[in-house]
């Protein structure tokens, strides 16, 4: 239980081209030779941050999820990433947590990016997801959620050990991305994994990546560099986390609150 191994994949995305994206991630996942427990992909990894879900969203249970189930089985590890999804008559920016046996859980993005008109095309989620996996508790969130510390807050009644953010976070706001990831780690006494894309999308928005893994002290423990097309695998220690929480138990003084 002590060590959980996480692999991040930082790469460019083919704009609104599901088959090309799945093909490239097929190669990148296959190229991971070391053992890993979780592989994390960027937000909307099969299309890029599309605001045209009527044309490019997949049905819930569609090609993207099926691909994740297949790769999860092949690699015998969890796959995490979000997809533009049509479920009933609504569209969601939906993160899937997929297990090797084909089972999955999902989280619908709570905070939709109004400046990018995401709220005009997608429906916001209302339920936070905390997953128990190999003795760890993990909370996966999506991009803009990072800016809202109340939603991300570690709670006594639903405590997690790792926060995961999958993102299409633009280069122009890379400084807030990096600082907020550190802040979430420090204030929640948890590991934080942030996976962002690189390159330029169909709206000519540039992305620098800046993917990283941060320990509960707020120290960056990964080596991924901005703009690099790269995968990185990092081992996280549960004993380290528990010992730090024990000697500096900040959460004992945490505020009680509710989220509407």
Phi and psi restraints in degrees (value plus and minus 20) as a CYANA .aco file:
   2 UNK   PHI     -75.2   -35.2
   2 UNK   PSI     -71.1   -31.1
   3 UNK   PHI    -122.3   -82.3
   3 UNK   PSI     109.8   149.8
   4 UNK   PHI    -135.6   -95.6
   4 UNK   PSI     108.9   148.9
   5 UNK   PHI    -126.1   -86.1
   5 UNK   PSI     105.4   145.4
   6 UNK   PHI    -141.9  -101.9
   6 UNK   PSI     113.8   153.8
   7 UNK   PHI    -132.9   -92.9
   7 UNK   PSI     109.0   149.0
   8 UNK   PHI    -126.3   -86.3
   8 UNK   PSI     121.6   161.6
   9 UNK   PHI    -139.7   -99.7
   9 UNK   PSI      91.1   131.1
  10 UNK   PHI    -126.5   -86.5
  10 UNK   PSI      98.9   138.9
  11 UNK   PHI    -176.7  -136.7
  11 UNK   PSI     150.2   190.2
  12 UNK   PHI     -94.6   -54.6
  12 UNK   PSI     140.3   180.3
  13 UNK   PHI    -144.4  -104.4
  13 UNK   PSI     122.3   162.3
  14 UNK   PHI     -98.5   -58.5
  14 UNK   PSI     105.0   145.0
  15 UNK   PHI     -85.6   -45.6
  15 UNK   PSI      95.8   135.8
  16 UNK   PHI      33.4    73.4
  16 UNK   PSI      20.3    60.3
  17 UNK   PHI    -152.2  -112.2
  17 UNK   PSI      69.7   109.7
  18 UNK   PHI     -79.0   -39.0
  18 UNK   PSI     -68.7   -28.7
  19 UNK   PHI     -82.4   -42.4
  19 UNK   PSI     -61.8   -21.8
  20 UNK   PHI     -85.0   -45.0
  20 UNK   PSI     -60.8   -20.8
  21 UNK   PHI     -86.3   -46.3
  21 UNK   PSI     -63.2   -23.2
  22 UNK   PHI     -85.0   -45.0
  22 UNK   PSI     -56.0   -16.0
  23 UNK   PHI     -85.5   -45.5
  23 UNK   PSI     -62.4   -22.4
  24 UNK   PHI     -90.0   -50.0
  24 UNK   PSI     -57.0   -17.0
  25 UNK   PHI     -91.8   -51.8
  25 UNK   PSI     -47.7    -7.7
  26 UNK   PHI     -77.2   -37.2
  26 UNK   PSI     -68.2   -28.2
  27 UNK   PHI     -85.9   -45.9
  27 UNK   PSI     -62.2   -22.2
  28 UNK   PHI     -89.3   -49.3
  28 UNK   PSI     -58.9   -18.9
  29 UNK   PHI     -88.0   -48.0
  29 UNK   PSI     -62.2   -22.2
  30 UNK   PHI     -82.6   -42.6
  30 UNK   PSI     -48.5    -8.5
  31 UNK   PHI     -96.6   -56.6
  31 UNK   PSI     -31.4     8.6
  32 UNK   PHI     -97.2   -57.2
  32 UNK   PSI      87.6   127.6
  33 UNK   PHI    -116.0   -76.0
  33 UNK   PSI     -48.0    -8.0
  34 UNK   PHI     -96.9   -56.9
  34 UNK   PSI     138.8   178.8
  35 UNK   PHI     -84.7   -44.7
  35 UNK   PSI     119.9   159.9
  36 UNK   PHI    -165.6  -125.6
  36 UNK   PSI     131.3   171.3
  37 UNK   PHI    -116.2   -76.2
  37 UNK   PSI     -52.5   -12.5
  38 UNK   PHI    -160.7  -120.7
  38 UNK   PSI     113.2   153.2
  39 UNK   PHI    -132.8   -92.8
  39 UNK   PSI     106.5   146.5
  40 UNK   PHI    -131.5   -91.5
  40 UNK   PSI     106.7   146.7
  41 UNK   PHI    -127.2   -87.2
  41 UNK   PSI     143.1   183.1
  42 UNK   PHI     -90.0   -50.0
  42 UNK   PSI     153.4   193.4
  43 UNK   PHI     -83.3   -43.3
  43 UNK   PSI     122.0   162.0
  44 UNK   PHI      22.9    62.9
  44 UNK   PSI      32.2    72.2
  45 UNK   PHI     -85.8   -45.8
  45 UNK   PSI     -37.3     2.7
  46 UNK   PHI    -114.3   -74.3
  46 UNK   PSI     -28.3    11.7
  47 UNK   PHI    -158.2  -118.2
  47 UNK   PSI     -39.4     0.6
  48 UNK   PHI      61.2   101.2
  48 UNK   PSI     155.1   195.1
  49 UNK   PHI     -96.7   -56.7
  49 UNK   PSI      52.8    92.8
  50 UNK   PHI    -102.0   -62.0
  50 UNK   PSI     117.6   157.6
  51 UNK   PHI    -125.9   -85.9
  51 UNK   PSI       6.8    46.8
  52 UNK   PHI    -144.5  -104.5
  52 UNK   PSI      39.4    79.4
  53 UNK   PHI     -88.3   -48.3
  53 UNK   PSI     -43.0    -3.0
  54 UNK   PHI     -79.8   -39.8
  54 UNK   PSI     -50.2   -10.2
  55 UNK   PHI    -118.3   -78.3
  55 UNK   PSI     -53.7   -13.7
  56 UNK   PHI    -134.5   -94.5
  56 UNK   PSI     -29.2    10.8
  57 UNK   PHI     -88.7   -48.7
  57 UNK   PSI     124.7   164.7
  58 UNK   PHI    -114.7   -74.7
  58 UNK   PSI     132.0   172.0
  59 UNK   PHI     -84.7   -44.7
  59 UNK   PSI     126.2   166.2
  60 UNK   PHI     -75.7   -35.7
  60 UNK   PSI     105.0   145.0
  61 UNK   PHI      70.9   110.9
  61 UNK   PSI      -7.8    32.2
  62 UNK   PHI    -103.3   -63.3
  62 UNK   PSI    -177.7  -137.7
  63 UNK   PHI     -76.5   -36.5
  63 UNK   PSI     -64.2   -24.2
  64 UNK   PHI     -84.1   -44.1
  64 UNK   PSI     -66.4   -26.4
  65 UNK   PHI     -85.0   -45.0
  65 UNK   PSI     -61.2   -21.2
  66 UNK   PHI     -81.3   -41.3
  66 UNK   PSI     -60.0   -20.0
  67 UNK   PHI     -82.7   -42.7
  67 UNK   PSI     -64.3   -24.3
  68 UNK   PHI     -80.8   -40.8
  68 UNK   PSI     -61.0   -21.0
  69 UNK   PHI     -83.1   -43.1
  69 UNK   PSI     -60.9   -20.9
  70 UNK   PHI     -86.7   -46.7
  70 UNK   PSI     -65.6   -25.6
  71 UNK   PHI     -90.0   -50.0
  71 UNK   PSI     -55.5   -15.5
  72 UNK   PHI     -81.9   -41.9
  72 UNK   PSI     -61.4   -21.4
  73 UNK   PHI     -85.6   -45.6
  73 UNK   PSI     -65.8   -25.8
  74 UNK   PHI     -81.6   -41.6
  74 UNK   PSI     -62.0   -22.0
  75 UNK   PHI    -111.0   -71.0
  75 UNK   PSI     -28.1    11.9
  76 UNK   PHI      34.5    74.5
  76 UNK   PSI      27.8    67.8
  77 UNK   PHI    -171.2  -131.2
  77 UNK   PSI     151.2   191.2
  78 UNK   PHI    -100.0   -60.0
  78 UNK   PSI     121.8   161.8
  79 UNK   PHI    -133.8   -93.8
  79 UNK   PSI     118.1   158.1
  80 UNK   PHI    -151.6  -111.6
  80 UNK   PSI     113.2   153.2
  81 UNK   PHI     159.4   199.4
  81 UNK   PSI     142.5   182.5
  82 UNK   PHI    -129.5   -89.5
  82 UNK   PSI     135.5   175.5
  83 UNK   PHI    -157.9  -117.9
  83 UNK   PSI     127.4   167.4
  84 UNK   PHI     -94.6   -54.6
  84 UNK   PSI      98.3   138.3
  85 UNK   PHI    -147.5  -107.5
  85 UNK   PSI     120.4   160.4
  86 UNK   PHI    -124.2   -84.2
  86 UNK   PSI     101.8   141.8
  87 UNK   PHI    -149.6  -109.6
  87 UNK   PSI      88.7   128.7
  88 UNK   PHI      48.8    88.8
  88 UNK   PSI    -145.2  -105.2
  89 UNK   PHI    -122.8   -82.8
  89 UNK   PSI     -11.8    28.2
  90 UNK   PHI    -138.3   -98.3
  90 UNK   PSI     136.6   176.6
  91 UNK   PHI    -130.3   -90.3
  91 UNK   PSI     122.8   162.8
  92 UNK   PHI    -155.3  -115.3
  92 UNK   PSI     127.1   167.1
  93 UNK   PHI    -109.2   -69.2
  93 UNK   PSI      76.6   116.6
  94 UNK   PHI    -130.7   -90.7
  94 UNK   PSI     102.7   142.7
  95 UNK   PHI    -109.9   -69.9
  95 UNK   PSI     111.0   151.0
  96 UNK   PHI    -128.4   -88.4
  96 UNK   PSI     116.5   156.5
  97 UNK   PHI    -131.4   -91.4
  97 UNK   PSI      88.7   128.7
  98 UNK   PHI    -134.0   -94.0
  98 UNK   PSI     108.3   148.3
  99 UNK   PHI    -115.6   -75.6
  99 UNK   PSI     138.4   178.4
 100 UNK   PHI     -79.5   -39.5
 100 UNK   PSI     -44.6    -4.6
 101 UNK   PHI    -104.6   -64.6
 101 UNK   PSI     -15.2    24.8
 102 UNK   PHI      73.4   113.4
 102 UNK   PSI     -33.5     6.5
 103 UNK   PHI     -92.0   -52.0
 103 UNK   PSI     138.2   178.2
 104 UNK   PHI    -174.6  -134.6
 104 UNK   PSI     140.5   180.5
 105 UNK   PHI    -148.1  -108.1
 105 UNK   PSI     140.2   180.2
 106 UNK   PHI    -160.8  -120.8
 106 UNK   PSI     138.0   178.0
 107 UNK   PHI    -152.3  -112.3
 107 UNK   PSI     107.5   147.5
 108 UNK   PHI    -115.0   -75.0
 108 UNK   PSI     108.9   148.9
 109 UNK   PHI     -71.2   -31.2
 109 UNK   PSI     105.3   145.3
 110 UNK   PHI     -99.2   -59.2
 110 UNK   PSI     -67.6   -27.6
 111 UNK   PHI    -120.7   -80.7
 111 UNK   PSI      85.9   125.9
 112 UNK   PHI    -108.7   -68.7
 112 UNK   PSI     118.2   158.2
 113 UNK   PHI     -98.9   -58.9
 113 UNK   PSI      75.7   115.7
 114 UNK   PHI     -83.2   -43.2
 114 UNK   PSI     -55.1   -15.1
 115 UNK   PHI     -84.1   -44.1
 115 UNK   PSI     -43.1    -3.1
 116 UNK   PHI    -121.7   -81.7
 116 UNK   PSI     -10.6    29.4
 117 UNK   PHI      43.0    83.0
 117 UNK   PSI       4.5    44.5
 118 UNK   PHI     -81.5   -41.5
 118 UNK   PSI     -55.8   -15.8
 119 UNK   PHI     -87.4   -47.4
 119 UNK   PSI     -36.6     3.4
 120 UNK   PHI    -104.1   -64.1
 120 UNK   PSI     -33.6     6.4
 121 UNK   PHI    -140.0  -100.0
 121 UNK   PSI     -42.4    -2.4
 122 UNK   PHI    -143.4  -103.4
 122 UNK   PSI     138.7   178.7
 123 UNK   PHI    -120.7   -80.7
 123 UNK   PSI     114.9   154.9
 124 UNK   PHI     -94.9   -54.9
 124 UNK   PSI     125.0   165.0
 125 UNK   PHI    -101.2   -61.2
 125 UNK   PSI     150.3   190.3
 126 UNK   PHI    -153.5  -113.5
 126 UNK   PSI     -26.6    13.4
 127 UNK   PHI    -138.4   -98.4
 127 UNK   PSI     106.7   146.7
 128 UNK   PHI    -101.2   -61.2
 128 UNK   PSI     126.9   166.9
 129 UNK   PHI    -133.7   -93.7
 129 UNK   PSI     105.3   145.3
 130 UNK   PHI    -142.4  -102.4
 130 UNK   PSI     100.3   140.3
 131 UNK   PHI    -127.5   -87.5
 131 UNK   PSI     116.8   156.8
 132 UNK   PHI    -115.2   -75.2
 132 UNK   PSI     104.1   144.1
 133 UNK   PHI    -169.0  -129.0
 133 UNK   PSI      98.7   138.7
 134 UNK   PHI      32.9    72.9
 134 UNK   PSI      18.0    58.0
 135 UNK   PHI      66.2   106.2
 135 UNK   PSI     -24.6    15.4
 136 UNK   PHI    -123.3   -83.3
 136 UNK   PSI     136.9   176.9
 137 UNK   PHI    -134.2   -94.2
 137 UNK   PSI     107.5   147.5
 138 UNK   PHI    -148.7  -108.7
 138 UNK   PSI     113.3   153.3
 139 UNK   PHI    -135.9   -95.9
 139 UNK   PSI      88.9   128.9
 140 UNK   PHI    -113.8   -73.8
 140 UNK   PSI     113.4   153.4
 141 UNK   PHI    -152.9  -112.9
 141 UNK   PSI     156.7   196.7
 142 UNK   PHI    -149.1  -109.1
 142 UNK   PSI      99.8   139.8
 143 UNK   PHI      19.6    59.6
 143 UNK   PSI    -121.6   -81.6
 144 UNK   PHI     -76.7   -36.7
 144 UNK   PSI     -43.4    -3.4
 145 UNK   PHI     -74.0   -34.0
 145 UNK   PSI     -47.2    -7.2
 146 UNK   PHI     -78.2   -38.2
 146 UNK   PSI     -50.5   -10.5
 147 UNK   PHI     -98.3   -58.3
 147 UNK   PSI     -22.3    17.7
 148 UNK   PHI    -140.5  -100.5
 148 UNK   PSI      70.2   110.2
 149 UNK   PHI     -84.8   -44.8
 149 UNK   PSI     -46.1    -6.1
 150 UNK   PHI     -85.7   -45.7
 150 UNK   PSI     -63.4   -23.4
 151 UNK   PHI     -86.3   -46.3
 151 UNK   PSI     -54.3   -14.3
 152 UNK   PHI    -104.7   -64.7
 152 UNK   PSI     -27.3    12.7
 153 UNK   PHI     -83.3   -43.3
 153 UNK   PSI     114.5   154.5
 154 UNK   PHI     -91.5   -51.5
 154 UNK   PSI     112.9   152.9
 155 UNK   PHI    -139.6   -99.6
 155 UNK   PSI     131.1   171.1
 156 UNK   PHI     -81.7   -41.7
 156 UNK   PSI     -54.0   -14.0
 157 UNK   PHI    -109.5   -69.5
 157 UNK   PSI     -29.0    11.0
 158 UNK   PHI    -167.9  -127.9
 158 UNK   PSI      35.3    75.3
 159 UNK   PHI     -93.6   -53.6
 159 UNK   PSI     119.3   159.3
 160 UNK   PHI    -141.4  -101.4
 160 UNK   PSI     146.5   186.5
 161 UNK   PHI    -129.4   -89.4
 161 UNK   PSI     -45.4    -5.4
 162 UNK   PHI    -155.3  -115.3
 162 UNK   PSI     112.4   152.4
 163 UNK   PHI    -122.5   -82.5
 163 UNK   PSI     112.4   152.4
 164 UNK   PHI    -138.4   -98.4
 164 UNK   PSI     107.4   147.4
 165 UNK   PHI    -136.7   -96.7
 165 UNK   PSI     101.3   141.3
 166 UNK   PHI    -120.8   -80.8
 166 UNK   PSI     120.8   160.8
 167 UNK   PHI    -169.0  -129.0
 167 UNK   PSI     136.2   176.2
 168 UNK   PHI    -142.9  -102.9
 168 UNK   PSI      57.5    97.5
 169 UNK   PHI    -122.8   -82.8
 169 UNK   PSI      96.0   136.0
 170 UNK   PHI     -81.9   -41.9
 170 UNK   PSI     129.3   169.3
 171 UNK   PHI     -76.9   -36.9
 171 UNK   PSI     -56.7   -16.7
 172 UNK   PHI     -81.6   -41.6
 172 UNK   PSI     -41.7    -1.7
 173 UNK   PHI    -136.8   -96.8
 173 UNK   PSI      12.0    52.0
 174 UNK   PHI     -87.3   -47.3
 174 UNK   PSI     -52.8   -12.8
 175 UNK   PHI     -82.2   -42.2
 175 UNK   PSI     -70.2   -30.2
 176 UNK   PHI     -78.3   -38.3
 176 UNK   PSI     -59.7   -19.7
 177 UNK   PHI     -73.3   -33.3
 177 UNK   PSI     -70.6   -30.6
 178 UNK   PHI     -87.8   -47.8
 178 UNK   PSI     -61.2   -21.2
 179 UNK   PHI     -91.4   -51.4
 179 UNK   PSI     -58.8   -18.8
 180 UNK   PHI     -88.7   -48.7
 180 UNK   PSI     -55.8   -15.8
 181 UNK   PHI     -81.1   -41.1
 181 UNK   PSI     -62.9   -22.9
 182 UNK   PHI     -84.1   -44.1
 182 UNK   PSI     -63.9   -23.9
 183 UNK   PHI     -80.7   -40.7
 183 UNK   PSI     -63.2   -23.2
 184 UNK   PHI     -82.3   -42.3
 184 UNK   PSI     -56.5   -16.5
 185 UNK   PHI     -86.8   -46.8
 185 UNK   PSI     -65.9   -25.9
 186 UNK   PHI     -86.7   -46.7
 186 UNK   PSI     -69.8   -29.8
 187 UNK   PHI     -90.9   -50.9
 187 UNK   PSI     -44.6    -4.6
 188 UNK   PHI    -123.5   -83.5
 188 UNK   PSI     -20.7    19.3
 189 UNK   PHI      25.5    65.5
 189 UNK   PSI      36.9    76.9
 190 UNK   PHI    -164.1  -124.1
 190 UNK   PSI     138.3   178.3
 191 UNK   PHI     -89.8   -49.8
 191 UNK   PSI     126.7   166.7
 192 UNK   PHI    -147.5  -107.5
 192 UNK   PSI     111.0   151.0
 193 UNK   PHI    -136.6   -96.6
 193 UNK   PSI      99.6   139.6
 194 UNK   PHI    -138.1   -98.1
 194 UNK   PSI     100.5   140.5
 195 UNK   PHI    -140.5  -100.5
 195 UNK   PSI      98.3   138.3
 196 UNK   PHI    -145.2  -105.2
 196 UNK   PSI     136.2   176.2
 197 UNK   PHI    -104.9   -64.9
 197 UNK   PSI     150.8   190.8
 198 UNK   PHI    -142.0  -102.0
 198 UNK   PSI    -198.8  -158.8
 199 UNK   PHI      67.8   107.8
 199 UNK   PSI    -178.3  -138.3
 200 UNK   PHI    -152.4  -112.4
 200 UNK   PSI     117.7   157.7
 201 UNK   PHI    -114.0   -74.0
 201 UNK   PSI    -195.2  -155.2
 202 UNK   PHI     -89.4   -49.4
 202 UNK   PSI     -30.6     9.4
 203 UNK   PHI    -119.2   -79.2
 203 UNK   PSI      -6.9    33.1
 204 UNK   PHI      41.3    81.3
 204 UNK   PSI      11.7    51.7
 205 UNK   PHI    -113.8   -73.8
 205 UNK   PSI     108.7   148.7
 206 UNK   PHI    -114.3   -74.3
 206 UNK   PSI     127.9   167.9
 207 UNK   PHI    -150.7  -110.7
 207 UNK   PSI     114.5   154.5
 208 UNK   PHI    -121.8   -81.8
 208 UNK   PSI     -24.9    15.1
 209 UNK   PHI      62.7   102.7
 209 UNK   PSI    -112.0   -72.0
 210 UNK   PHI      35.1    75.1
 210 UNK   PSI      13.5    53.5
 211 UNK   PHI     -85.0   -45.0
 211 UNK   PSI     125.9   165.9
 212 UNK   PHI    -181.9  -141.9
 212 UNK   PSI     142.8   182.8
 213 UNK   PHI    -142.6  -102.6
 213 UNK   PSI     112.4   152.4
 214 UNK   PHI    -145.2  -105.2
 214 UNK   PSI     118.2   158.2
 215 UNK   PHI    -105.3   -65.3
 215 UNK   PSI     151.4   191.4
 216 UNK   PHI     -86.9   -46.9
 216 UNK   PSI     -29.9    10.1
 217 UNK   PHI    -106.1   -66.1
 217 UNK   PSI     -27.5    12.5
 218 UNK   PHI      72.6   112.6
 218 UNK   PSI      -6.7    33.3
 219 UNK   PHI    -114.9   -74.9
 219 UNK   PSI     114.0   154.0
 220 UNK   PHI     -95.1   -55.1
 220 UNK   PSI     105.5   145.5
 221 UNK   PHI    -133.3   -93.3
 221 UNK   PSI     -15.8    24.2
 222 UNK   PHI    -127.0   -87.0
 222 UNK   PSI     152.9   192.9
 223 UNK   PHI    -145.3  -105.3
 223 UNK   PSI     -12.7    27.3
 224 UNK   PHI     -80.5   -40.5
 224 UNK   PSI     113.4   153.4
 225 UNK   PHI    -123.4   -83.4
 225 UNK   PSI     135.7   175.7
 226 UNK   PHI     -78.3   -38.3
 226 UNK   PSI     125.0   165.0
 227 UNK   PHI      53.2    93.2
 227 UNK   PSI     -26.7    13.3
 228 UNK   PHI    -100.0   -60.0
 228 UNK   PSI     118.6   158.6
 229 UNK   PHI    -110.3   -70.3
 229 UNK   PSI      79.7   119.7
 230 UNK   PHI    -175.9  -135.9
 230 UNK   PSI     131.4   171.4
 231 UNK   PHI    -131.0   -91.0
 231 UNK   PSI     125.7   165.7
 232 UNK   PHI    -159.9  -119.9
 232 UNK   PSI     119.4   159.4
 233 UNK   PHI    -136.8   -96.8
 233 UNK   PSI     108.6   148.6
 234 UNK   PHI    -151.7  -111.7
 234 UNK   PSI     119.5   159.5
 235 UNK   PHI    -118.6   -78.6
 235 UNK   PSI     109.3   149.3
 236 UNK   PHI    -128.8   -88.8
 236 UNK   PSI     119.7   159.7
 237 UNK   PHI    -123.4   -83.4
 237 UNK   PSI     102.5   142.5
 238 UNK   PHI     -91.5   -51.5
 238 UNK   PSI     -56.8   -16.8
 239 UNK   PHI     -81.2   -41.2
 239 UNK   PSI     -63.7   -23.7
 240 UNK   PHI     -78.3   -38.3
 240 UNK   PSI     -65.0   -25.0
 241 UNK   PHI     -82.1   -42.1
 241 UNK   PSI     -68.8   -28.8
 242 UNK   PHI     -85.2   -45.2
 242 UNK   PSI     -60.0   -20.0
 243 UNK   PHI     -85.4   -45.4
 243 UNK   PSI     -59.5   -19.5
 244 UNK   PHI     -85.6   -45.6
 244 UNK   PSI     -63.3   -23.3
 245 UNK   PHI     -84.3   -44.3
 245 UNK   PSI     -51.6   -11.6
 246 UNK   PHI     -92.4   -52.4
 246 UNK   PSI     -63.3   -23.3
 247 UNK   PHI    -100.5   -60.5
 247 UNK   PSI     -38.7     1.3
 248 UNK   PHI    -159.4  -119.4
 248 UNK   PSI      53.1    93.1
 249 UNK   PHI    -101.8   -61.8
 249 UNK   PSI      46.6    86.6
 250 UNK   PHI     -76.9   -36.9
 250 UNK   PSI     -57.2   -17.2
 251 UNK   PHI     -84.5   -44.5
 251 UNK   PSI     -37.9     2.1
 252 UNK   PHI     -82.5   -42.5
 252 UNK   PSI     -45.5    -5.5
 253 UNK   PHI    -123.9   -83.9
 253 UNK   PSI      -6.7    33.3
 254 UNK   PHI     -87.8   -47.8
 254 UNK   PSI     131.5   171.5
 255 UNK   PHI    -100.2   -60.2
 255 UNK   PSI     125.2   165.2
 256 UNK   PHI    -107.4   -67.4
 256 UNK   PSI     116.0   156.0
 257 UNK   PHI    -179.6  -139.6
 257 UNK   PSI     148.3   188.3
 258 UNK   PHI    -146.7  -106.7
 258 UNK   PSI     131.3   171.3
 259 UNK   PHI    -131.0   -91.0
 259 UNK   PSI     103.6   143.6
